Amino acid sequence: MSTSANTLFGSPKREISVILPVLNEEKYLEDSVNSILSQNFSGAIEVILAVGPSQDETMKIAQSLESRDSRVVVVENPTGKTAAGLNLAIAVARYSIIVRVDGHSQIPADYCETAFQILNETGAVNVGGIMAAEGISLFERSVARAMRSPLGVGASRFHTGGGAGESDTVYLGCFRKEALLAVGGFDERFTRAQDWELNFRLRESGGIVYFDPRLTVTYRPRSTIKALAKQYFEYGRWRRVVSRRHKGSINYRYLAPPFTVVATSLSILFGALISPIFFIPALVYSVFILGASIIIGKSMGEVLCLPTILLTMHISWGLGFLTSPKSLAPAVTLHP
């Protein structure tokens, strides 16, 4: 794949297919779709909802949206898996630009127009921006603070922001459909980390993945410690799968959580069994967590919530990475 998608595929037409993998999203789906249908985009646009077997009124809401606006198309995603839903939506998409949005996200009115311009100007095969976490409850707001801070998630630009430029991955994404099809679409072996894995293949094929902070998407964080722990445990597990499958896709940022888990555990164990001096690394990490909470938090309530949140994110991610089994992603043929 050429490093200039414009050279290989030509300048993109003003036609966008917005695809959403949807499962149990009755709370946010209508607002998410309305934010797409009201885009200030001077071209054709369609919205494809790949709806999984939900336990709520998601399908009913999706069908209602389809009946009210001919630009909305509903397809069934029997497995409910994100990657499968994305591939089903891509298969029925009519247009050559694919914009991915989640059912619980909202995009600003100029999102599609800005993404189109960046895609055309850069010659990239995928452009994306910031995962702008915003919470409603005190706990959610505290999680959002952690997710948007390098002290919580490392220096990933799609979390914390930064200058525009080539990137290893971006949040969601605006893709050239031809480029997606050329690398086989989303890998359905992955229940998490589909974006990391796909963007690696796009870059390995010579394509440019481009980050631009003007592309901001609102994200709603998990609302309980249990849900947050599960989310970050799965992030760690599947990031390990990507690192096994694609050599060279790992960096020090991803190794920090598992290193922290191992070092802290050994510190506590040796401190208890051998000498109190071995408690020092665990104490240093504890001071870091407390200091980070004070720096990140914008209210006393957030400062009090953040130590538990930061520990949950770091330790869950690290444990997921360390315990990820080699059998986690069985072989499967990618869609042509």
LINWO-V160225 format. One record per backbone hydrogen bond with DSSP energy under -1.0 kcal/mol. CO is the residue of the C=O (numbers start at 1). NH is the residue of the N-H. Records with the same first field share a line. If there is no record, write none. Layout:
# LINWO-V160225
CO->NH, NH
This chain:
# LINWO-V160225
4->8
5->9
6->10
13->15
14->44
16->46
17->99
18->48
19->101
20->50
22->52
25->29
28->32
29->33
30->34
31->35
33->37
34->38
36->39
39->41
41->43
44->16
46->18
47->73
48->20
49->75
50->22
51->77
52->54
57->61
58->62
59->63
60->64
61->65
62->66
63->67
64->68
65->69
69->72
71->47
73->49
75->51
77->80
81->85
82->86
83->87
84->88
85->89
86->90
87->91
88->92
96->177
97->17
98->175
99->19
102->105
106->218
108->111
109->40
110->114
111->115
112->116
113->117
114->118
115->119
116->120
117->121
118->122
119->123
123->5
125->176
126->210
127->174
128->212
129->171
130->132, 217
131->133
132->219
137->141
138->142
139->143
140->144
141->145
142->146
143->147
144->148
146->149
149->152, 153
150->154
156->159, 160
157->161
158->131
165->211
173->100
174->127
175->98
176->180
177->181
178->182
179->183
180->185
187->190
193->197
194->198
195->199
196->200
197->201
198->202
199->203
200->204
201->205
202->207
203->206
208->125, 126
209->167
210->128
211->165
212->215
214->216
215->130
217->132
219->134
224->228
225->229
226->230
227->231
228->232
229->233
230->234
231->235
232->236
233->237
234->238
235->239
236->240
237->241
238->242
239->243
240->244
241->245
242->246
246->249
251->255
252->256
255->259
256->260
257->261
258->262
259->263
260->264
261->265
262->266
263->267
264->268
265->269
266->270
267->271
268->272
269->273
270->274, 275
275->278
276->279
277->280
279->283
280->284
281->285
282->286
283->287
284->288
285->289
286->290
287->291
288->292
289->293
290->294
291->295
292->296
293->297
299->303
300->304
301->305
302->306
305->309
306->310
307->311
308->312
309->313
310->314
311->315
312->316
313->317
314->318
315->319
316->320
317->321
318->322
319->323
325->328
